[in-house]
């Protein structure tokens, strides 16, 4: 059996999905397509308000069992709007029904506008018979620590396709050397720029590759365009600014956390290491940008500010494409450039990127775990998942869809697909202990202190690390 290492545990408006599937025998109901803003279940306002039925034959057979899979989704991030999950649910459901002719299976799902994580925690804590949930990669440890999701290691082994997953995406499905979820798709972050604006200002895009060149380009763009733009490059100041700081930490050889022995109650456990010399150097690059007159942007439009040409250069995720009309994609590379990297301190440094994404897991309350796992693996099949990635503009977690025979439709339809996929081997997911949300907030506070000048990079990180150590139970 393969040994799973926690060395690189991997992770729109980017709210992807919080998926919950409940399997219960029921009578098939007609499809509906209404919207719902509450999590309350009432006859007049059902929580599971959208239905997918199989295109396979559902003729009545004496011993045929009717099964309803219930799901909770948040809206996926592109112009297609509510109902996008049908693009993958429909073919997966058809295949599931084909494999089980003794069943009539349908899916009821909701796309609520609320606290997805808390909603799922409440349902599982209440003992609801939930069969599948989608988890943000950074929540995996919390749900595993609370005993809310099942160990899927044996299922992965029997599945036989682990070797097709990119290393970081497989690692991101692991907590405490145990597999708990399947990471279906991912994203990467890199540098986007408007070709005409850089040319007009006399800025060579290649200069953006190094820290010094990036800052010099920002100053030059500010001087040239003045008040015609917000500023030359975008520096994120929103709470998730840490997600764009991590790659600088990683490229220098630093880590957010490290395993350390001697914990008061857990033996070996996570200890904050982001205040290392590598962390200070990474944080100093943010300070250098502020010192050069680059202002942190507290409001984040997830790339719309770039698509609107208010920033000639922006470090942003692969979801940037959703800011452009789909009909513009075939010619987008003529106007926009993408450099598959974060700026590096020098030409010998290997760049890095952060990858996010959602994973499908099976709760401990599941009454149909075998059927739930089968559905998950069907959704991961290249012939099912590939068209969904193509239509949504998402990136794969599988080699077959990234550069294998099933990748061609994605290369032909998604701008910069090959460039973005080339970053996956250098990508990282965030470590996912149960205490990660508190740690993330501590790092956010440190970044804000550096931005506003109230602390040096060393001081800010040391203060944050002390708080993180306490949150992790070190005394």
C-alpha positions as CSV (number, residue, x, y, z in Angstrom):
1,X,0.0,0.0,0.0
2,X,1.3,3.4,-0.9
3,X,2.4,5.6,2.0
4,X,0.7,9.0,2.1
5,X,2.9,11.9,3.1
6,X,1.7,15.0,4.8
7,X,4.7,16.9,3.5
8,X,2.7,18.8,0.9
9,X,-0.9,18.6,1.9
10,X,-2.8,20.2,-0.9
11,X,-5.9,22.6,-1.3
12,X,-15.0,31.4,-7.1
13,X,-16.6,35.2,-7.0
14,X,-15.2,32.2,-6.2
15,X,-17.4,30.2,-4.2
16,X,-17.4,26.8,-5.7
17,X,-19.5,24.1,-4.2
18,X,-20.5,22.7,-0.9
19,X,-22.0,19.5,-1.9
20,X,-24.0,17.3,0.4
21,X,-25.7,14.1,-0.9
22,X,-28.2,12.2,1.1
23,X,-29.3,8.8,-0.2
24,X,-32.8,7.7,0.9
25,X,-35.5,5.5,-0.7
26,X,-38.2,7.8,-2.0
27,X,-40.7,8.4,-4.8
28,X,-39.4,10.2,-7.8
29,X,-40.5,13.8,-7.9
30,X,-40.8,16.1,-10.9
31,X,-38.0,18.5,-11.6
32,X,-38.2,22.1,-10.3
33,X,-36.0,25.1,-10.9
34,X,-36.6,27.7,-8.2
35,X,-34.2,29.7,-6.1
36,X,-33.9,29.6,-2.3
37,X,-32.1,31.8,0.1
38,X,-32.7,29.9,3.3
39,X,-31.7,26.6,4.8
40,X,-35.1,26.0,6.4
41,X,-37.1,23.0,5.2
42,X,-40.8,23.8,4.8
43,X,-43.4,22.4,2.4
44,X,-43.7,25.8,0.6
45,X,-40.0,26.4,0.6
46,X,-38.1,23.1,0.2
47,X,-34.4,23.2,0.8
48,X,-33.6,20.7,-2.0
49,X,-35.3,22.6,-4.7
50,X,-33.6,21.4,-7.9
51,X,-33.9,18.0,-9.4
52,X,-31.8,15.9,-11.8
53,X,-33.5,12.8,-13.2
54,X,-31.7,10.1,-15.2
55,X,-32.1,9.8,-19.0
56,X,-31.9,6.1,-18.5
57,X,-35.1,4.1,-18.6
58,X,-37.0,4.4,-15.3
59,X,-39.9,2.0,-16.3
60,X,-41.6,0.5,-13.3
61,X,-40.3,-2.9,-12.2
62,X,-41.6,-4.9,-9.3
63,X,-38.4,-5.0,-7.3
64,X,-36.9,-1.7,-8.6
65,X,-35.9,0.6,-5.7
66,X,-36.4,4.4,-6.0
67,X,-33.4,6.3,-4.5
68,X,-33.0,10.0,-4.1
69,X,-29.5,11.6,-3.8
70,X,-29.8,15.0,-2.1
71,X,-27.1,17.6,-2.6
72,X,-26.2,21.1,-1.5
73,X,-24.3,23.4,-3.9
74,X,-23.0,26.9,-4.0
75,X,-22.9,28.6,-7.4
76,X,-19.9,27.7,-9.5
77,X,-17.9,30.7,-10.9
78,X,-18.8,31.4,-14.4
79,X,-21.4,33.1,-16.5
80,X,-23.6,30.0,-16.7
81,X,-25.2,30.7,-13.3
82,X,-27.3,28.4,-11.1
83,X,-27.6,24.9,-12.3
84,X,-24.1,24.4,-13.6
85,X,-23.7,21.2,-11.6
86,X,-26.1,19.6,-14.0
87,X,-23.3,19.5,-16.5
88,X,-21.5,16.8,-14.5
89,X,-24.4,15.4,-12.4
90,X,-26.5,14.5,-15.5
91,X,-24.0,12.2,-17.2
92,X,-22.8,10.8,-13.9
93,X,-26.3,10.0,-12.8
94,X,-27.1,8.4,-16.2
95,X,-24.1,6.1,-15.8
96,X,-24.9,5.3,-12.2
97,X,-28.4,4.2,-13.2
98,X,-27.0,2.2,-16.1
99,X,-24.8,0.3,-13.7
100,X,-27.8,-0.3,-11.3
101,X,-30.8,-1.3,-13.4
102,X,-32.5,-2.5,-10.2
103,X,-32.7,1.2,-9.1
104,X,-34.3,4.4,-10.2
105,X,-31.9,7.1,-8.9
106,X,-32.4,10.8,-9.0
107,X,-30.6,13.8,-7.4
108,X,-32.3,16.7,-5.6
109,X,-30.0,19.6,-4.8
110,X,-30.0,23.2,-3.5
111,X,-27.7,26.2,-4.1
112,X,-28.2,28.2,-0.9
113,X,-26.7,31.6,-0.1
114,X,-25.3,31.1,3.4
115,X,-22.7,29.6,5.6
116,X,-21.9,26.4,3.7
117,X,-19.4,25.1,6.1
118,X,-21.5,25.7,9.1
119,X,-24.6,24.2,7.3
120,X,-22.8,21.0,6.7
121,X,-21.3,20.8,10.1
122,X,-24.8,21.3,11.6
123,X,-26.3,18.5,9.5
124,X,-23.5,16.0,10.2
125,X,-23.4,16.9,13.9
126,X,-27.2,16.3,14.0
127,X,-26.7,12.8,12.6
128,X,-28.4,13.5,9.3
129,X,-27.8,10.5,7.0
130,X,-25.6,12.4,4.6
131,X,-23.7,10.4,1.9
132,X,-21.4,12.9,0.1
133,X,-20.1,16.3,0.9
134,X,-17.8,18.6,-0.9
135,X,-15.2,20.2,1.3
136,X,-12.8,23.1,0.8
137,X,-9.4,21.5,0.9
138,X,-8.5,23.5,4.0
139,X,-11.5,22.1,5.9
140,X,-10.4,18.4,5.5
141,X,-8.5,18.3,8.8
142,X,-11.3,19.8,10.8
143,X,-13.9,17.4,9.6
144,X,-11.5,14.4,10.0
145,X,-10.6,15.5,13.5
146,X,-14.2,15.6,14.5
147,X,-14.9,12.2,13.1
148,X,-17.4,13.5,10.5
149,X,-15.9,11.9,7.4
150,X,-14.8,8.4,6.5
151,X,-11.4,7.0,5.8
152,X,-11.3,6.4,2.1
153,X,-7.8,5.0,1.8
154,X,-9.0,1.4,1.0
155,X,-11.5,2.8,-1.6
156,X,-8.7,4.7,-3.3
157,X,-6.5,1.6,-3.4
158,X,-9.3,-0.4,-5.0
159,X,-10.1,2.4,-7.4
160,X,-6.7,2.0,-9.0
161,X,-6.4,5.5,-10.5
162,X,-4.4,7.3,-7.8
163,X,-1.4,7.3,-10.0
164,X,-3.2,9.6,-12.4
165,X,-3.6,12.4,-9.8
166,X,-1.1,15.2,-9.6
167,X,1.0,14.8,-6.5
168,X,-0.1,18.0,-4.9
169,X,-3.8,17.2,-5.5
170,X,-3.4,13.7,-4.0
171,X,-1.5,15.1,-1.0
172,X,-4.3,17.6,-0.5
173,X,-6.7,14.7,-0.1
174,X,-4.7,13.5,2.9
175,X,-4.9,14.2,6.6
176,X,-2.8,12.4,9.1
177,X,-1.6,9.9,6.5
178,X,-5.2,9.0,5.6
179,X,-7.2,9.7,2.5
180,X,-10.5,11.4,3.2
181,X,-11.5,13.1,-0.1
182,X,-11.1,13.2,-3.9
183,X,-10.0,16.5,-5.3
184,X,-11.9,16.9,-8.6
185,X,-10.6,20.1,-10.1
186,X,-8.2,22.8,-9.1
187,X,-6.9,26.3,-9.9
188,X,-3.6,28.0,-10.1
189,X,-2.4,31.6,-9.8
190,X,-0.1,33.4,-12.1
191,X,0.6,36.8,-13.8
192,X,-1.9,38.3,-16.2
193,X,-1.1,41.4,-18.3
194,X,-2.6,43.5,-21.1
195,X,-0.2,43.3,-24.0
196,X,-1.2,46.7,-25.5
197,X,-0.9,48.6,-22.2
198,X,2.6,47.2,-21.4
199,X,3.7,48.0,-25.0
200,X,2.3,51.5,-24.8
201,X,4.2,52.1,-21.5
202,X,7.4,50.5,-22.8
203,X,7.4,47.7,-20.3
204,X,8.9,44.3,-21.3
205,X,6.6,41.5,-20.0
206,X,9.7,39.5,-19.3
207,X,10.8,42.0,-16.7
208,X,7.8,40.9,-14.5
209,X,9.5,37.6,-13.8
210,X,11.8,38.9,-11.0
211,X,11.0,40.8,-7.9
212,X,13.1,43.8,-8.9
213,X,11.7,43.8,-12.4
214,X,8.2,43.5,-11.2
215,X,8.5,46.5,-8.9
216,X,10.3,48.6,-11.5
217,X,7.5,47.7,-14.0
218,X,4.9,48.8,-11.5
219,X,6.5,52.2,-11.0
220,X,6.9,52.7,-14.7
221,X,3.3,51.8,-15.4
222,X,2.1,54.2,-12.6
223,X,4.2,57.0,-14.0
224,X,3.1,56.5,-17.6
225,X,-0.7,56.0,-17.1
226,X,-1.2,58.2,-14.0
227,X,-4.9,58.5,-13.1
228,X,-6.0,56.7,-16.2
229,X,-5.7,53.5,-14.2
230,X,-6.0,52.5,-10.6
231,X,-2.3,51.5,-10.5
232,X,0.2,49.6,-12.6
233,X,0.0,46.2,-10.8
234,X,-2.5,44.8,-8.4
235,X,-1.4,44.2,-4.8
236,X,-4.1,42.3,-2.9
237,X,-5.1,43.6,0.5
238,X,-8.2,41.5,1.1
239,X,-8.3,38.9,3.9
240,X,-7.1,36.2,1.6
241,X,-4.0,38.1,0.7
242,X,-2.1,35.3,2.5
243,X,-3.0,33.0,-0.4
244,X,-0.8,35.1,-2.7
245,X,1.9,35.4,-0.1
246,X,2.3,31.6,0.4
247,X,4.0,31.0,-3.0
248,X,6.8,33.5,-2.1
249,X,7.3,31.6,1.2
250,X,7.4,28.2,-0.6
251,X,9.7,29.3,-3.5
252,X,12.2,30.3,-0.8
253,X,12.0,26.9,0.8
254,X,9.8,27.9,3.7
255,X,6.6,26.2,5.1
256,X,3.5,27.5,6.8
257,X,3.7,24.7,9.4
258,X,6.1,21.9,10.3
259,X,5.7,18.8,12.4
260,X,7.5,19.0,15.7
261,X,7.8,16.6,18.6
262,X,7.1,17.5,22.3
263,X,3.5,18.7,22.0
264,X,1.9,18.9,25.4
265,X,-1.0,16.5,24.4
266,X,-0.4,15.2,20.9
267,X,3.3,14.1,20.8
268,X,4.3,15.3,17.3
269,X,2.0,18.0,16.0
270,X,2.0,21.1,13.8
271,X,4.1,24.1,14.8
272,X,4.1,27.5,13.0
273,X,7.2,27.9,10.9
274,X,6.1,30.7,8.6
275,X,8.1,33.2,10.7
276,X,11.4,31.6,9.4
277,X,14.0,33.6,7.6
278,X,12.3,32.5,4.4
279,X,9.0,33.9,5.7
280,X,10.6,37.2,6.6
281,X,12.1,37.5,3.1
282,X,8.8,36.7,1.5
283,X,7.0,39.3,3.6
284,X,9.7,41.8,2.9
285,X,8.8,41.6,-0.8
286,X,5.3,42.8,0.1
287,X,6.9,45.6,2.0
288,X,9.1,46.5,-0.9
289,X,6.0,46.9,-3.1
290,X,4.3,49.2,-0.6
291,X,7.5,51.2,-0.2
292,X,7.6,51.7,-4.0
293,X,4.1,53.2,-3.9
294,X,2.0,50.2,-4.8
295,X,-1.1,50.4,-2.7
296,X,-2.8,47.2,-1.3
297,X,-6.3,46.8,-2.7
298,X,-8.8,45.9,0.1
299,X,-11.6,45.2,-2.4
300,X,-11.1,42.2,-4.6
301,X,-13.1,41.6,-7.7
302,X,-11.5,38.2,-8.5
303,X,-10.1,39.5,-11.7
304,X,-12.9,41.8,-12.9
305,X,-10.7,44.8,-12.1
306,X,-8.2,43.4,-14.6
307,X,-10.8,42.5,-17.2
308,X,-12.0,46.1,-16.9
309,X,-8.5,47.3,-17.7
310,X,-8.0,49.3,-14.4
311,X,-4.8,47.3,-13.7
312,X,-2.4,46.5,-16.6
313,X,-0.9,43.6,-14.5
314,X,-2.5,41.3,-12.0
315,X,-1.5,38.2,-10.1
316,X,-4.7,36.2,-10.1
317,X,-6.2,32.8,-10.3
318,X,-7.1,30.7,-13.4
319,X,-10.7,31.8,-12.7
320,X,-9.7,35.1,-14.3
321,X,-11.1,33.7,-17.6
322,X,-14.7,33.9,-16.1
323,X,-14.3,37.7,-16.3
324,X,-14.3,37.6,-20.1
325,X,-17.3,36.6,-22.3
326,X,-17.0,33.1,-23.5
327,X,-17.2,34.3,-27.1
328,X,-13.9,36.3,-26.6
329,X,-11.9,33.2,-25.5
330,X,-10.8,32.1,-29.0
331,X,-8.9,35.4,-29.5
332,X,-8.1,36.3,-25.9
333,X,-4.5,35.3,-26.2
334,X,-4.0,38.0,-28.8
335,X,-4.8,40.7,-26.3
336,X,-3.9,39.3,-22.9
337,X,-0.7,37.6,-21.8
338,X,-0.2,35.1,-19.0
339,X,3.1,34.2,-17.4
340,X,2.8,30.9,-15.6
341,X,4.7,31.9,-12.4
342,X,4.9,34.2,-9.5
343,X,7.8,36.7,-9.6
344,X,11.0,35.2,-8.2
345,X,13.9,36.9,-6.3
346,X,16.3,35.8,-9.0
347,X,16.6,33.7,-12.1
348,X,17.7,30.6,-10.3
349,X,14.7,30.4,-7.9
350,X,12.0,27.9,-8.8
351,X,8.6,29.6,-8.8
352,X,5.6,28.3,-7.0
353,X,1.9,28.8,-6.9
354,X,-1.1,28.1,-4.7
355,X,-3.8,25.7,-5.7
356,X,-7.3,25.7,-4.3
357,X,-10.3,23.5,-5.0
358,X,-13.0,21.3,-3.6
359,X,-13.0,17.7,-2.6
360,X,-15.7,15.1,-2.4
361,X,-15.9,13.2,0.9
362,X,-18.2,10.6,2.5
363,X,-19.6,11.5,5.9
364,X,-19.5,9.0,8.8
365,X,-23.3,9.2,8.9
366,X,-23.5,7.7,5.4
367,X,-25.9,4.8,5.0
368,X,-24.9,4.1,1.4
369,X,-21.1,4.6,1.3
370,X,-20.5,2.1,-1.5
371,X,-23.0,3.9,-3.8
372,X,-21.7,7.3,-2.8
373,X,-18.1,6.3,-3.6
374,X,-19.2,4.9,-6.9
375,X,-20.9,8.2,-7.9
376,X,-17.7,10.1,-6.9
377,X,-15.5,7.9,-9.1
378,X,-18.0,8.2,-12.0
379,X,-17.8,12.0,-11.7
380,X,-14.0,11.7,-11.9
381,X,-14.0,9.7,-15.1
382,X,-12.3,11.7,-17.9
383,X,-15.2,11.3,-20.2
384,X,-17.6,12.7,-17.6
385,X,-15.3,15.3,-15.9
386,X,-13.6,16.5,-19.1
387,X,-16.6,18.2,-20.7
388,X,-17.5,19.8,-17.3
389,X,-14.0,21.3,-17.0
390,X,-14.1,22.5,-20.6
391,X,-17.5,24.2,-20.2
392,X,-16.5,25.8,-16.8
393,X,-12.9,26.7,-17.6
394,X,-11.6,24.7,-14.6
395,X,-8.2,22.9,-14.4
396,X,-7.8,19.1,-13.9
397,X,-6.3,17.2,-11.0
398,X,-5.5,14.3,-13.3
399,X,-2.6,13.8,-15.7
400,X,-4.9,12.3,-18.3
401,X,-6.9,15.5,-18.5
402,X,-3.9,17.8,-18.0
403,X,-1.6,16.5,-20.7
404,X,-2.9,13.1,-21.7
405,X,-5.1,12.0,-24.6
406,X,-8.2,13.5,-22.9
407,X,-6.6,16.9,-22.7
408,X,-7.0,18.0,-26.3
409,X,-10.6,19.4,-26.0
410,X,-9.5,21.4,-23.0
411,X,-6.4,22.7,-24.8
412,X,-8.6,23.8,-27.8
413,X,-11.2,25.6,-25.7
414,X,-9.5,27.1,-22.6
415,X,-7.1,30.0,-23.2
416,X,-3.6,29.4,-21.7
417,X,-4.6,25.9,-20.7
418,X,-1.2,24.4,-21.2
419,X,0.6,27.3,-19.5
420,X,-1.7,27.0,-16.5
421,X,-1.4,23.2,-16.3
422,X,2.4,23.6,-16.4
423,X,2.3,25.3,-13.0
424,X,0.5,22.3,-11.3
425,X,3.8,20.4,-10.6
426,X,5.1,23.5,-8.8
427,X,1.8,24.1,-7.0
428,X,1.0,23.6,-3.4
429,X,-2.1,23.3,-1.3
430,X,-2.4,24.8,2.2
431,X,-1.8,22.5,5.1
432,X,-5.1,21.5,6.6
433,X,-5.0,20.9,10.4
434,X,-8.3,21.7,12.2
435,X,-6.8,24.9,13.4
436,X,-5.9,26.3,10.0
437,X,-8.7,29.0,10.0
438,X,-7.1,30.6,13.1
439,X,-3.6,30.4,11.6
440,X,-4.8,32.0,8.4
441,X,-6.3,34.9,10.4
442,X,-3.0,35.4,12.2
443,X,-1.1,35.5,8.9
444,X,-3.6,38.0,7.6
445,X,-3.0,40.2,10.6
446,X,0.7,40.1,10.0
447,X,0.3,41.1,6.4
448,X,-1.9,44.1,7.4
449,X,0.7,45.2,9.9
450,X,3.4,45.2,7.2
451,X,1.1,47.0,4.8
452,X,0.3,49.8,7.3
453,X,3.8,50.0,8.6
454,X,2.9,49.2,12.2
455,X,5.4,46.3,12.3
456,X,8.4,45.1,10.4
457,X,8.1,41.8,8.6
458,X,10.0,40.0,11.4
459,X,8.0,41.6,14.1
460,X,4.7,41.0,12.4
461,X,5.4,37.3,11.7
462,X,6.8,36.6,15.2
463,X,3.6,38.1,16.8
464,X,1.4,36.0,14.5
465,X,3.4,32.8,15.0
466,X,3.1,33.1,18.8
467,X,-0.7,33.3,18.4
468,X,-0.7,30.3,16.0
469,X,1.4,28.3,18.4
470,X,-1.2,28.9,21.1
471,X,-4.0,27.9,18.8
472,X,-2.2,24.7,18.0
473,X,-2.0,23.9,21.7
474,X,1.7,24.7,22.3
475,X,2.3,26.3,25.7
